[in-house]
Amino acid sequence: MKAPNLMKYTSLIKFSFLFIVVTMCITSCKKDAKTSWDTEMLVPIATTNLSLQNLVKDSSIRTNSDNSLTLAFKSGLFQFSLAEHLIRIPDTSIGQRFTLDSLRLPNQSVRFNVSLGYLANSMLLQSNTAFLGQYILSNNGNYSAIPALNNFTPGSFHFDATGYFDSAVLTSGVVDIWAINNLPIPLSSGTCVLQNSADHSFVASQTIPYIAPGDSAFIQIPIANTRITSGLDFQIVNLNTPGSNGNNVLIDTANNFLIKVFVHDLRVSEAWAKFPSQDIVSITEDVTQVIADRKFTYVDARSGFLHIYITSSIEEKLKLEYTLVGAYDAAGHPLKQFTTIPAAPIGGTVTIDTLIDITGLAINLTGKDGTKFNTYTQHVVAHIDSSGITRHITTADSLHIQYEITEVSPNYIKGYAGQDIISQIDSSAFSFLDIFNSGSIDLEEVNMNISVENGIGVDGEVKINSLTAESAHNGSRTLTGSIIGQPLLINRATDFPLTPAQNNFAVNNSNSNIKDLLGILPNKLKYDVQVKTNLAGNTQQYRDFAYLESALKLNLNAEVPLSLIANHLVLKDTFSFDLSQTNLNVAGISDGVINLIAKNKYPIEAILTMVAYDENWTAVDTITMDTHIAAADLDGNCKAVDFKKSKIPLYVTEDRMTNIKRAKHAVITADFSTASNTVTCNGQHLKIYSDYNLDITFTARFNYKLNAKF
């Protein structure tokens, strides 16, 4: 009974002791319910590669057969928009006043039947002929002799034209008279007289010739330079007849003397009239522009306007037809413009404004006879329709047309472009060596040419008075050599199709200081250039041409073998540097070491600086500054055969690590200089080969703080 109780008591004591030990252990290990351990973790965090192939555009760098590199470039020094200068057609304003060519009145006709009875009754009114008149009347129907009659005026016949005009001043006009003698006696002579009815003013007269019985005569009376009214009186005066010469003739008072009158070709300088439909202006004339000594024969207009202001003093509505002769659109349609001009008020004028778009027109500029230059040919027709209203119009009335040829931008122009001297002093950005941010370079060789590309159908010369390179870090240097200050002859382009002329002028080590000029790493070129055109004048007989896109371009073309001595040449590269892109718990990193591992195959030593930036490109930390990277070793041919590896540990404190955790980007700057203490290749230009690069990797051994709760 006692043994079991003892065993039970002993077991209880052992359990109690174990509980106390565990409790003490737990209590002694407790520290604010947390426990920390420091752990080192080695991880890669970023990499970048500095090679010329990465930093230079592919089209600018070439790998040679020995794998060395040549840098090629084509840089536009400047461009003269010489075509725009040559073919620019200035705005012009030309006033043309068109007076009326003529005013035409309608033709009129009338007939007068002068019977023997009418003549006899007229004789009764005159004392010296009354007996003869009575004799004729009393012998009507009988055969009897009719005595002679002299200086007899049988009266006047009225011509009424009130339906056509009130009055007019004639510049031309004709009265045609057919006189038919149906009397039994001849008419030996007389005079036809035309006078205005209102004031009996004389208009014109004409003699009547001898007319035998049964015969006729044609009489024409010119009435030019006279003033007529709508009422005209036609008279036969001083009528003479020998009678029947004693022979008995049948006296029939119904026999007559028939007169037909036709008034025609009435052109007036002034009239109050109901004008018939007619062209009052019809003219084709040339309008010539003066464009310095240029003589163009043809223009193809890309854009432009013909602005026409028309002022009319004509008191009748006009229909104006304007044609730019020899101007056609792409479909072959001529340029015609139809405009209606209202009637001018009495004593006043009316003006309209018309804008004609000449975009796309091909225009002949040789005038209506094909022998002129810079000449537009226009055909103007002004037409009036008969309104039936009496208007006062004179040939002093006019159409005044003001032409403004504006904003003409030709696609193409042909003719003689004239002689020009064009000077330009300016500067041009020069980005050929902008892969190097600073420093200087000693190149072994530079082969360059200055090419002149002439896209204009005009020959001439270019003279480079000066060419100066400017560097933001190394001052300036002026090009010297045979190309400076000498006229460089340039050929003209050819046409259909347009083929620019190309002239190349060599610039190299032997004829210039081009190697030294590029050695300062210029970022700008200042130039003073002069261009002369058509040195010998119009030798092409008006076959010069230019397109709007045509230009004269001066380009610098070069091939630079990358065999060099570097002096603080600076290359920069931007890459991603973001710890959050790793598999680490970034928040737990406290401090550590960032290892910069460089593998340099350039035979040039480098000084590295790296700055980290946040997402807004604000600098957060300079991770390394002025860190030396050794150059690759050279073999007997001054060629690097393997990488030179450098490992540089960079300790980062906890405070700096807080900033680096915010980094998203990094910029690394490499300052390259050729080592001056190499035994084999000391002082020599070193070639750069296609496999040369500087490979940089960043790894880190971080102290990582691990936190846990119990």
NORCOR-V157746 format. One record per backbone hydrogen bond with DSSP energy under -1.0 kcal/mol. CO is the residue of the C=O (numbers start at 1). NH is the residue of the N-H. Records with the same first field share a line. If there is no record, write none. Layout:
BEGIN
CO: NH  NH
END
This chain:
BEGIN
2: 6
3: 7
4: 8
5: 9
6: 10
7: 11
8: 12
9: 13
10: 14
11: 15
12: 16
13: 17
14: 18
15: 19
16: 20
17: 21
18: 22
19: 23
20: 24
21: 25
22: 26
23: 27
24: 28
25: 29
26: 30
31: 34
33: 710
37: 706
39: 704
41: 702
43: 700
46: 698
48: 696
50: 694
51: 55
52: 56
57: 60
60: 72
62: 70
64: 67
67: 690
68: 64
69: 562
70: 62
71: 560
73: 558
75: 556
78: 554
80: 82  552
81: 85
82: 86
83: 87
92: 405
94: 403
96: 401
98: 399
103: 268
108: 263
110: 261
112: 259
114: 257
115: 119
116: 120
117: 121
118: 122
119: 123
120: 124
123: 126
126: 129  130
129: 133
130: 134
131: 135
132: 136
133: 137
134: 138
135: 139
137: 140
139: 142
142: 251
144: 249
146: 244
149: 241
152: 239
155: 236
157: 234
159: 232
161: 164  165
164: 274
166: 230
167: 272
168: 228
169: 269  270
172: 267
173: 223
174: 264
175: 221
176: 262
177: 219
178: 260
179: 217
180: 258
181: 214
187: 211
189: 240
190: 208
191: 237
192: 206
193: 235
194: 203  204
195: 233
196: 200
201: 196
204: 194
206: 192
211: 187
212: 215
215: 181
217: 179
219: 177
221: 175
226: 170
228: 168
230: 161
231: 197
232: 159
233: 195
234: 157
235: 193
237: 191
239: 152
240: 188  189
241: 149
244: 247
249: 144
251: 141
252: 255
253: 117
255: 116
256: 182
257: 114
258: 180
259: 112
260: 178
261: 110
262: 176
263: 108
264: 174
265: 267
266: 105
267: 171  172
269: 395
270: 169
271: 393
272: 166
273: 275  391
278: 384
280: 101
281: 382
283: 380
285: 378
287: 376
291: 294
295: 416
296: 374
297: 365
298: 414
299: 363
300: 411  412
301: 360
303: 409
304: 358
305: 406
306: 356
307: 404
308: 354
309: 402
310: 352
311: 400
312: 350
314: 316  344
318: 341
319: 383
320: 339
321: 381
322: 337
323: 325  379
324: 327
326: 364
327: 335
328: 362
329: 332
333: 329
335: 324
337: 322
339: 320
341: 318
345: 348
350: 312
352: 310
354: 308
356: 306
358: 361
361: 301
362: 328
363: 299
365: 375
366: 372
367: 370
374: 289
375: 367
376: 287
377: 325
378: 285
379: 323
380: 283
381: 321
382: 280  281
383: 319
384: 278
391: 273
393: 271
394: 397
397: 100
398: 313
399: 98
400: 311
401: 96
402: 309
403: 94
404: 307
405: 92
406: 305
409: 302  303
411: 548
412: 300
413: 546
414: 297  298
415: 544
416: 295
420: 533
422: 531
424: 529
426: 527
428: 525
431: 434
433: 436
438: 570
440: 567
442: 565
447: 559
448: 507
449: 557
450: 505
451: 555
452: 503
453: 553
454: 501
456: 458  493
459: 534
460: 490
461: 532
462: 488
463: 530
464: 485
466: 528
467: 479
468: 526
469: 477
470: 523  524
475: 471
477: 469
480: 513
481: 484
488: 462
490: 460
494: 499
499: 494
501: 454
503: 452
505: 450
507: 448
511: 482
513: 517
514: 518
515: 519
518: 521
519: 441
523: 430
524: 470
525: 428
526: 468
527: 426
528: 465  466
529: 424
530: 463
531: 422
532: 461
534: 537
537: 539
538: 541
544: 415
545: 457
546: 413
547: 550
551: 455
552: 80
553: 453
554: 77  78
555: 451
556: 75
557: 449
558: 73
559: 447
560: 71
561: 563
562: 688
563: 444
564: 686
565: 442
566: 674
567: 440
569: 672
570: 437
571: 670
573: 668
575: 666
578: 581
579: 582
584: 586
585: 588
586: 589
588: 705
591: 703
592: 652
593: 701
594: 650
595: 699
596: 648
597: 697
598: 646
599: 695
600: 644
602: 632
605: 673
606: 629
607: 671
608: 627
609: 669
610: 623  624
611: 667
612: 620  621
613: 664  665
614: 617
618: 614
621: 612
624: 610
627: 608
629: 606
635: 638
639: 635
644: 600
646: 598
648: 596
650: 594
652: 592
653: 657
654: 658
655: 659
656: 660
657: 661
659: 662
660: 663
664: 577
665: 613
666: 575
667: 611
668: 573
669: 609
670: 571
671: 607
672: 569
673: 605
681: 684
686: 564
688: 69
689: 692
693: 601
694: 50
695: 599
696: 48
697: 597
698: 45  46
699: 595
700: 43
701: 593
702: 41
703: 590
704: 39
708: 35
END
